[in-house]
Amino acid sequence: MSLSRREFMELGALTAATVVAGASSLGYASNRAGLESLLRFKPEGKLTLMHIADCHAQLLPIYFREPSVNIGIGGAKGHPPHLVGHDFLNYFGFESGGIEAYAYTMLDYIKLAHELGPVGGFAHLATLVKAIRQERGADNCILLDSGDTWQGSYSAMMTKGADMIEACNLLGVEGMTPHWEFTYGAEQVKANIAKLNFPFLAHNVVDSEWEEKVFEPYHIYEKAGTKVAVIGQAFPYTPIANPRRMFPKWSMGIQEQGVQEQVNAAREEGAQVVVLLSHNGMDVDLKLASRVTGIDVILGGHTHDAIPKPSQVKNAEGTTLVCNSGSNGKYLSRMDLDVADGRLKGWNYRLIPVVSNLIPADAEMAALIERVRQPYLQEINTVVGKTDSLLYRRGNFNGTYDDLICQALNSQLESEVSLSPGFRWGASLLPGQDITMDSIYTQTAITYPNTYRRQMSGEQIKTILEDVADNLFNPDPYRQQGGDMVRVGGLRYRIKLGETIGKRLHDIEIGGKKMEAAKAYWVSGWASMGEVDGPPIWDVVRKHVEDKKVISIEPDTTTMGVTES
């Protein structure tokens, strides 16, 4: 499928008029102009970068609600990415009630979701990528992926990422850097890389036995008459955030000096533009950009931040543009660059929300998606219940889908307290939708899904909560690992963000009573760093939903109070 820009716009409008199932005529009419505005772009120079991040194996369109809480600590407070709702819209100059409000915020989420429909989908993403390549010329474009691509769905889990590799090869990805990819294990990662049509980049992964780089640190592309170096920065804390046993001989880290060395080497090799393809998380990228010189653009992922305008970060020798492109296939970044006399002279940027009902599906990609999912349809299409509530995960504290998981753990494993990781991936469900196994797998599909039930003292429980809170709310971005607060069931607390580790959590209650430090409590959880042998979490959630039949989640009361000090 190859479209001119005019044909693409016309087809997009036609498809919107005929496909927006359930959308009110008022809702469509108010957003048709928004679609055309969404795709309008003033070209700059000859070189175009396109970027995706954190798609988490979501090949089909989904719903994904953005957070209502995204707390910034210290100097990050009140600045991107730590803005939500009206504060976000006001900062970036967007109006309420339109495509931007739906794409970037949680405001009027259910209403706008019914009007505009699901987001993402690789077939719709492919249409956008092809249209940009046709407009700019394929030899002038580079499509890059910041990782977390091979994990997050049942078909990805069953094929060990092979379905996503096929999709990314067809999409024409030209370089990626990893994180969750590592959870298939070192040998599987190497086998998967052999199937890629593009470089797998990570300068900061070192074989601890031989002290050699495991992957290609950077790759130089010649596009639009320009040498463009792309340096890969894998998630630095993978051995802490995920089980070390899966890649026991690989060490990682931010390696700030190593980044500088790669930049210098690329420049010496003739690179006129240097891009850091990062899975650091945006706060880490912002700090890194202020300390490393010679990087023109950082295209980042990990924290799932959708930021419509790059942050311009000054350092000792110039300015670095820091971009984050959201998650779940919900956005495509486009950055045009004007390069002259061996350096960047100008740029223009657009983060395009992939509103699938307003963008036609690419037939070739749609056929691939149908083929790779077909063997698993019986399992993933199984309906186990229905929700009366909006189920979502994203947010610094408990999300309603996390509450469902925690309730399932407590009820099925007969525990007093349940702990669920603060993952940021997982598709949302609207009130009235069926809960299918496909939906449950978007929340749980990992390679270490087993649950556990054990006794812990109140003191041990508090230590776990304090450790995670320090990861999330440490004022030094280099000490943040980018997840959200551990989700809890059967437990409530107050938190003081500005305190130091061990002093943030207060007034902890279990079962409505004050937690006792020396008392033993039955605790359940999943995604353990150690090996456990309980049933996989998706079976636990499935049984709970089947027992309940209809899920209703009350507003979250886990955090009784959040203060800065």
matplotlib code that plots the C-alpha trace (Angstrom):
import matplotlib.pyplot as plt

x = [0.0, 1.6, -0.1, 0.7, 0.1, -3.1, -4.3, -3.5, -5.4, -8.4, -8.4, -8.0, -11.1, -13.1, -12.1, -13.0, -16.4, -17.2, -15.3, -15.8, -18.1, -20.3, -18.8, -21.4, -21.7, -20.9, -17.8, -16.6, -17.4, -15.5, -12.4, -12.3, -10.5, -8.3, -7.2, -6.1, -4.3, -2.7, -1.1, -0.1, 3.6, 6.0, 9.0, 12.5, 15.7, 16.1, 16.6, 13.7, 13.9, 10.9, 10.6, 8.5, 9.0, 7.5, 4.9, 4.9, 3.9, 0.5, -0.1, -3.8, -5.4, -6.1, -7.4, -4.7, -5.5, -2.7, -2.0, -3.8, -0.7, 2.9, 4.9, 8.1, 10.6, 12.8, 13.7, 11.5, 8.3, 6.0, 8.0, 7.6, 7.2, 5.6, 2.5, -1.0, -4.5, -5.2, -1.7, -0.4, -2.8, -2.1, 1.7, 1.6, -1.2, -3.8, -7.6, -9.8, -12.1, -10.1, -7.7, -4.8, -6.7, -7.7, -4.2, -2.2, -4.4, -7.0, -9.5, -13.1, -11.4, -14.4, -16.4, -13.5, -12.7, -16.2, -16.0, -12.6, -12.0, -8.9, -5.3, -2.3, -2.1, 0.8, -1.3, -2.3, 1.3, 2.5, 0.2, 1.8, 5.3, 4.7, 3.1, 6.1, 8.6, 6.8, 6.7, 10.3, 11.9, 12.8, 16.6, 16.1, 14.3, 15.4, 12.8, 14.1, 12.7, 13.6, 12.7, 10.2, 8.9, 9.1, 7.1, 3.5, 1.1, 0.3, 1.5, 4.8, 5.3, 4.5, 6.8, 9.5, 9.2, 9.2, 5.8, 7.1, 10.3, 8.3, 6.1, 9.1, 10.9, 7.9, 7.4, 11.0, 12.5, 16.2, 17.6, 16.5, 17.8, 16.5, 15.1, 12.3, 13.8, 16.4, 13.8, 13.7, 17.3, 20.7, 20.6, 17.1, 18.1, 21.0, 18.8, 16.2, 18.8, 19.8, 16.3, 16.3, 16.7, 18.4, 21.0, 20.4, 22.3, 23.5, 26.9, 26.3, 26.0, 29.2, 30.2, 31.4, 33.7, 35.5, 34.9, 33.8, 30.7, 28.0, 26.2, 27.0, 27.4, 26.5, 25.7, 26.3, 23.6, 24.0, 20.7, 19.9, 23.6, 24.3, 26.2, 23.9, 25.3, 22.8, 24.1, 22.1, 21.5, 19.9, 17.9, 20.7, 19.0, 17.8, 19.7, 17.9, 14.5, 14.4, 15.8, 19.6, 19.5, 18.2, 21.4, 24.0, 27.1, 26.0, 26.5, 24.8, 24.6, 24.1, 27.8, 27.8, 31.5, 30.9, 28.2, 30.7, 33.3, 30.8, 29.8, 33.4, 34.2, 31.2, 32.2, 35.7, 34.2, 32.5, 29.1, 27.4, 24.3, 24.5, 21.4, 21.2, 18.5, 17.7, 15.8, 16.9, 13.6, 13.0, 14.3, 17.6, 17.8, 17.4, 20.2, 22.4, 21.8, 23.1, 26.3, 27.3, 28.3, 27.9, 24.5, 22.0, 18.9, 17.9, 15.0, 14.0, 11.7, 11.0, 8.9, 6.1, 6.1, 4.3, 5.8, 4.6, 7.6, 11.3, 12.9, 15.9, 18.7, 21.8, 25.3, 28.9, 29.0, 25.5, 21.9, 20.4, 16.8, 15.2, 12.2, 10.0, 7.4, 4.9, 4.0, 1.8, 2.1, 0.0, 2.3, 4.8, 7.4, 8.5, 11.6, 12.8, 16.4, 18.2, 21.9, 24.5, 28.2, 28.5, 26.1, 22.5, 21.0, 17.3, 14.5, 10.8, 9.0, 5.6, 4.4, 1.5, -1.2, -2.2, -6.0, -6.8, -10.3, -9.1, -6.1, -6.6, -5.0, -2.1, -3.3, 0.1, 0.7, -2.9, -2.4, 0.8, -0.9, -3.8, -1.4, 0.8, -2.1, -4.2, -2.7, -3.6, -7.1, -8.9, -7.0, -6.9, -10.5, -11.8, -14.2, -13.9, -16.0, -17.0, -16.1, -18.4, -15.4, -12.7, -9.7, -6.3, -2.8, -0.8, -0.1, 2.4, 0.2, -2.5, -4.4, -7.7, -6.4, -3.7, -6.4, -8.1, -4.8, -4.2, -7.8, -7.3, -4.1, -5.7, -8.9, -7.4, -4.2, -5.9, -3.4, -3.8, -1.6, -0.8, 2.0, 2.0, 4.9, 4.5, 4.7, 3.6, 2.5, -1.0, -4.0, -7.1, -10.7, -13.8, -16.8, -19.0, -16.3, -15.6, -12.6, -10.8, -7.7, -6.1, -6.7, -5.4, -2.2, -1.5, -1.2, 0.7, 2.5, 6.1, 8.5, 8.5, 4.8, 4.6, 2.9, 4.0, 2.4, 4.6, 4.8, 6.4, 6.8, 5.4, 8.9, 9.8, 6.7, 7.6, 11.2, 9.8, 7.6, 10.4, 12.8, 10.4, 9.5, 13.1, 13.5, 10.5, 11.0, 14.7, 15.7, 18.7, 17.3, 20.3, 18.9, 15.4, 14.6, 11.5, 8.7, 5.7, 5.0, 4.5, 0.8, -0.8, -4.0, -5.3, -2.9, -3.1, -0.4, 0.6, 3.7, 6.0, 7.8, 10.6, 11.9, 14.8, 14.7, 13.2, 11.2, 8.7, 5.9, 3.7, 0.5, 0.5, -2.7, -3.4, -7.0, -8.0, -5.7, -2.3, 0.5, 2.7, 6.4, 7.0, 3.7, 3.8, 1.3, 0.5, 1.6, 1.1, 2.6, 4.1, 7.0, 9.5, 13.2, 13.8, 12.3, 8.9, 6.5, 3.0, 0.4, 1.0, -0.6, -2.9, -4.5, -5.1, -6.7, -8.8, -10.2, -11.0, -12.8, -14.7, -15.8, -16.9, -18.4, -18.7, -15.8, -16.5, -13.5, -14.1, -11.9, -8.4, -7.9, -4.4, -2.7, -4.4, -2.2, 0.6, 2.7, 6.1, 7.4]
y = [0.0, 3.3, 6.6, 10.1, 12.7, 13.9, 10.4, 9.5, 12.5, 11.7, 8.0, 8.9, 11.1, 8.5, 5.7, 7.9, 8.6, 4.9, 3.1, 5.0, 2.4, 3.9, 7.4, 10.2, 12.4, 15.4, 13.6, 12.8, 16.2, 17.9, 15.8, 15.5, 18.9, 17.6, 14.7, 16.9, 19.2, 16.1, 15.1, 18.6, 19.1, 21.7, 19.8, 20.8, 19.9, 16.6, 14.1, 12.5, 10.4, 8.3, 6.7, 4.3, 3.0, 0.5, -1.0, -4.1, -6.5, -4.7, -5.5, -4.6, -1.3, -1.0, 1.4, 3.0, 5.6, 8.0, 8.6, 11.0, 11.0, 11.5, 13.0, 14.9, 15.3, 18.3, 20.2, 17.8, 19.0, 20.8, 20.0, 17.3, 14.4, 15.2, 16.9, 15.4, 16.5, 20.2, 21.0, 19.0, 20.6, 24.1, 23.6, 22.4, 24.7, 22.0, 22.3, 20.0, 17.6, 16.9, 14.4, 15.7, 15.6, 12.0, 11.0, 12.7, 12.8, 10.9, 13.8, 12.7, 9.4, 7.2, 9.7, 10.4, 6.7, 6.0, 8.9, 8.3, 4.5, 2.5, 3.7, 2.1, -1.1, -1.9, -1.9, 1.7, 2.6, 1.1, 3.4, 6.4, 5.2, 4.5, 7.9, 9.7, 7.6, 8.4, 12.1, 12.4, 9.5, 6.3, 7.0, 10.2, 8.4, 6.3, 4.4, 3.6, 1.6, 2.1, -1.4, -3.2, -4.6, -8.4, -8.7, -7.9, -10.3, -14.0, -14.5, -12.7, -14.9, -18.1, -17.3, -15.7, -12.5, -13.9, -12.4, -8.9, -9.5, -10.3, -7.2, -4.9, -6.3, -5.6, -2.1, -1.3, -0.6, 0.2, 0.0, -0.9, -1.0, -3.4, -4.0, -6.6, -8.4, -9.7, -11.6, -14.4, -15.2, -14.6, -17.4, -16.6, -12.9, -13.9, -16.2, -13.5, -10.9, -13.3, -12.8, -9.0, -7.0, -4.2, -3.5, -4.4, -1.6, -1.5, 0.0, -0.5, -4.3, -5.9, -9.6, -9.7, -12.7, -11.3, -7.6, -7.2, -5.4, -8.0, -6.0, -3.4, -0.1, 2.2, 2.2, 4.8, 5.4, 7.4, 9.1, 12.4, 12.8, 12.8, 10.4, 9.7, 7.8, 6.0, 4.8, 2.2, 2.6, -0.5, -0.2, 0.2, -1.5, -4.7, -7.0, -5.3, -4.9, -8.4, -11.8, -11.8, -15.6, -14.9, -13.2, -14.1, -13.0, -9.6, -6.4, -3.1, 0.5, 4.1, 4.3, 8.1, 8.1, 5.2, 7.3, 10.1, 7.7, 6.4, 9.9, 10.9, 7.8, 8.3, 11.9, 10.8, 8.4, 11.3, 11.4, 14.7, 13.9, 11.8, 10.2, 8.3, 5.6, 5.2, 3.0, 5.0, 6.7, 10.4, 11.8, 9.9, 11.1, 14.7, 14.4, 12.6, 15.2, 17.9, 16.1, 14.4, 16.6, 16.0, 14.3, 16.1, 14.0, 11.5, 9.3, 7.6, 5.1, 3.0, 5.4, 5.5, 9.3, 10.8, 14.3, 16.3, 18.7, 17.9, 19.2, 21.3, 20.6, 22.7, 21.2, 22.4, 22.5, 22.9, 21.7, 18.2, 17.5, 14.9, 13.1, 10.3, 8.7, 7.1, 3.4, 0.6, 1.6, 4.7, 7.2, 7.8, 10.5, 12.4, 14.7, 16.5, 17.7, 20.3, 19.5, 21.8, 22.2, 19.1, 20.0, 20.4, 23.7, 23.3, 20.9, 20.3, 17.6, 16.0, 13.2, 11.7, 9.9, 6.7, 7.0, 3.8, 4.7, 7.8, 6.1, 3.3, 0.0, -1.2, -4.4, -6.1, -5.6, -6.5, -9.8, -10.5, -9.7, -12.0, -14.8, -14.6, -14.4, -17.1, -20.1, -18.5, -17.2, -19.9, -19.0, -15.2, -14.8, -16.7, -14.5, -15.0, -12.1, -8.5, -5.2, -2.5, -0.3, 1.4, -0.9, 0.7, 0.4, 3.5, 5.9, 6.3, 4.4, 1.7, 1.4, -0.3, -3.3, -3.6, -3.6, -6.4, -8.4, -7.7, -8.7, -11.9, -12.8, -12.2, -14.1, -17.1, -17.5, -16.6, -13.9, -10.8, -8.6, -8.9, -7.3, -6.6, -5.0, -1.3, -2.2, 0.6, -1.7, -3.2, -2.2, -0.5, -1.8, 0.4, -0.1, -2.8, -4.5, -8.2, -9.4, -11.8, -13.8, -11.5, -8.5, -10.4, -11.3, -7.7, -7.2, -10.4, -12.0, -12.4, -15.3, -15.4, -15.3, -17.7, -16.6, -17.1, -17.1, -16.7, -15.1, -11.8, -9.6, -6.1, -4.8, -6.8, -5.5, -1.9, -2.5, -3.6, -0.6, 1.8, 0.3, 0.7, 4.2, 5.2, 3.9, 6.0, 9.2, 9.5, 13.1, 11.8, 10.5, 8.2, 6.3, 5.9, 2.7, 4.0, 1.9, 2.9, 2.1, -1.5, -2.2, -3.5, -5.2, -5.4, -2.6, 1.2, 3.8, 7.5, 8.5, 11.5, 12.0, 14.3, 12.0, 9.6, 5.8, 4.1, 7.2, 7.7, 5.3, 6.0, 4.9, 1.5, -0.5, -4.1, -5.2, -1.9, -2.3, -0.7, -2.9, -4.4, -4.6, -7.9, -9.6, -12.2, -11.7, -13.9, -12.2, -13.1, -11.8, -12.6, -11.7, -12.7, -12.1, -15.6, -18.8, -19.7, -22.4, -21.1, -21.0, -18.3, -15.0, -15.2, -18.4, -16.7, -13.6, -15.8, -17.9, -14.7, -13.1, -16.3, -16.5, -12.8, -12.8, -9.0, -6.8, -3.6, -1.7, 1.0, 4.2, 3.5, 4.0, 2.5, 5.9, 7.7, 10.7, 11.9, 14.8, 16.3, 16.2]
z = [0.0, -1.1, -0.6, -1.5, 1.2, -0.5, -1.0, 2.6, 3.9, 1.7, 2.7, 6.3, 6.2, 4.3, 6.7, 9.7, 8.2, 7.7, 10.4, 13.6, 15.2, 17.9, 17.6, 17.8, 14.8, 17.1, 18.4, 14.8, 13.5, 16.3, 15.6, 11.8, 11.7, 14.5, 12.4, 9.6, 12.0, 13.6, 10.3, 9.2, 9.3, 8.1, 6.6, 7.7, 5.9, 4.2, 7.0, 9.0, 12.1, 13.1, 16.5, 18.5, 22.1, 24.6, 22.3, 24.5, 21.7, 21.1, 17.4, 17.5, 18.5, 22.2, 24.8, 27.0, 29.6, 30.6, 34.2, 36.6, 38.9, 37.7, 40.5, 39.9, 42.7, 43.3, 40.1, 38.0, 39.7, 37.3, 34.2, 31.6, 31.9, 35.3, 34.1, 33.9, 32.9, 32.6, 33.6, 30.7, 28.2, 29.4, 29.3, 25.7, 24.5, 23.8, 24.3, 26.3, 24.6, 21.4, 20.0, 22.1, 25.3, 24.5, 23.5, 26.2, 29.3, 31.4, 31.1, 30.0, 29.1, 28.8, 26.8, 24.4, 24.1, 22.9, 20.4, 19.0, 19.6, 20.3, 19.6, 18.1, 16.1, 13.9, 10.7, 11.4, 12.4, 9.1, 7.1, 8.9, 8.4, 4.7, 4.1, 5.7, 3.8, 0.5, 1.3, 2.4, 0.4, 2.1, 1.7, 3.8, 6.7, 9.7, 11.8, 15.3, 18.2, 21.9, 22.9, 25.2, 21.9, 22.2, 25.5, 26.5, 24.7, 24.7, 21.1, 21.9, 25.0, 23.1, 20.1, 22.3, 20.5, 17.0, 16.1, 16.9, 15.0, 11.9, 12.4, 13.0, 10.0, 7.8, 9.4, 8.3, 11.7, 11.2, 14.7, 18.3, 21.8, 24.5, 28.0, 28.4, 25.5, 27.9, 29.9, 27.2, 28.3, 26.8, 24.3, 23.0, 22.7, 20.5, 18.4, 17.9, 16.9, 14.0, 12.6, 12.6, 9.4, 11.4, 14.1, 17.8, 19.6, 23.2, 24.1, 27.8, 27.9, 28.7, 29.1, 32.7, 32.0, 29.0, 29.6, 26.0, 24.6, 23.8, 21.1, 18.5, 20.4, 17.6, 13.9, 11.3, 8.7, 5.5, 4.9, 3.1, 2.3, 6.0, 8.3, 11.3, 14.2, 16.4, 19.8, 21.7, 25.4, 26.9, 30.2, 32.7, 35.6, 33.9, 36.4, 39.3, 37.8, 36.2, 37.3, 37.0, 36.2, 32.7, 31.6, 34.4, 32.4, 31.2, 33.2, 32.5, 33.8, 32.7, 31.9, 31.4, 30.5, 28.1, 26.3, 25.9, 24.5, 21.9, 20.9, 20.4, 18.4, 16.2, 15.6, 14.7, 12.2, 10.5, 12.0, 11.4, 13.6, 16.8, 18.2, 21.5, 21.2, 24.8, 27.2, 30.3, 31.1, 30.5, 33.8, 33.3, 29.7, 30.8, 33.3, 30.9, 28.2, 30.6, 31.2, 28.0, 25.0, 21.3, 21.3, 19.0, 19.8, 22.4, 21.4, 24.6, 26.2, 29.3, 31.4, 28.7, 28.7, 25.7, 25.3, 22.3, 22.2, 22.8, 25.9, 24.9, 27.4, 27.5, 28.2, 28.1, 24.3, 23.0, 23.2, 23.1, 22.1, 24.4, 23.1, 24.5, 22.3, 24.7, 24.6, 23.3, 19.7, 20.6, 19.0, 16.2, 16.5, 13.5, 13.6, 10.5, 10.7, 8.7, 8.6, 7.0, 7.2, 9.3, 12.1, 13.0, 11.9, 12.4, 13.3, 13.5, 15.5, 15.9, 18.1, 16.2, 18.2, 16.3, 16.6, 14.7, 13.7, 11.9, 10.1, 7.5, 8.2, 6.0, 4.3, 4.3, 8.0, 8.8, 7.1, 9.0, 12.3, 11.5, 10.6, 13.7, 16.1, 14.5, 16.3, 19.7, 19.0, 21.0, 24.1, 23.8, 22.7, 25.7, 27.7, 31.4, 32.7, 32.2, 33.8, 35.1, 35.9, 33.8, 34.3, 33.8, 35.2, 34.5, 37.5, 40.3, 42.7, 42.3, 39.1, 38.9, 36.8, 39.5, 42.1, 40.3, 40.3, 44.0, 44.9, 42.9, 44.7, 48.1, 47.4, 45.5, 47.6, 50.9, 51.8, 54.0, 51.8, 48.1, 46.2, 42.4, 40.5, 39.4, 35.7, 33.3, 30.4, 30.0, 28.0, 29.5, 29.4, 29.2, 31.4, 29.8, 27.9, 28.2, 30.1, 27.7, 28.3, 25.7, 28.1, 31.1, 29.2, 28.3, 32.1, 33.0, 30.0, 31.3, 31.5, 35.3, 36.1, 39.0, 42.2, 45.8, 49.3, 52.3, 55.7, 56.2, 59.2, 59.2, 59.2, 56.1, 54.3, 55.2, 53.9, 50.5, 50.2, 51.3, 48.7, 45.9, 47.0, 47.0, 43.4, 42.3, 44.4, 44.8, 43.9, 41.8, 38.4, 38.2, 41.2, 39.7, 37.8, 36.1, 37.4, 39.5, 43.2, 44.0, 43.9, 47.2, 48.2, 51.8, 52.9, 53.1, 53.9, 53.9, 52.1, 52.5, 49.2, 50.4, 53.1, 52.7, 52.3, 55.3, 56.4, 53.6, 54.6, 57.6, 59.2, 57.5, 57.9, 57.1, 57.1, 58.7, 61.6, 62.3, 61.0, 63.7, 62.9, 64.6, 63.5, 60.7, 57.9, 54.9, 51.8, 48.1, 45.0, 41.6, 39.3, 41.9, 41.4, 42.8, 41.5, 42.9, 42.0, 42.5, 39.7, 37.0, 37.7, 34.7, 36.0, 39.4, 37.8, 35.5, 38.3, 40.3, 37.4, 36.6, 40.2, 40.3, 36.7, 36.8, 38.1, 39.9, 41.3, 43.9, 43.8, 45.1, 48.8, 49.1, 49.6, 52.5, 52.0, 49.7, 51.0, 50.1, 53.6]

ax = plt.figure().add_subplot(projection="3d")
ax.plot(x, y, z, "-o")
ax.set_aspect("equal")
plt.show()
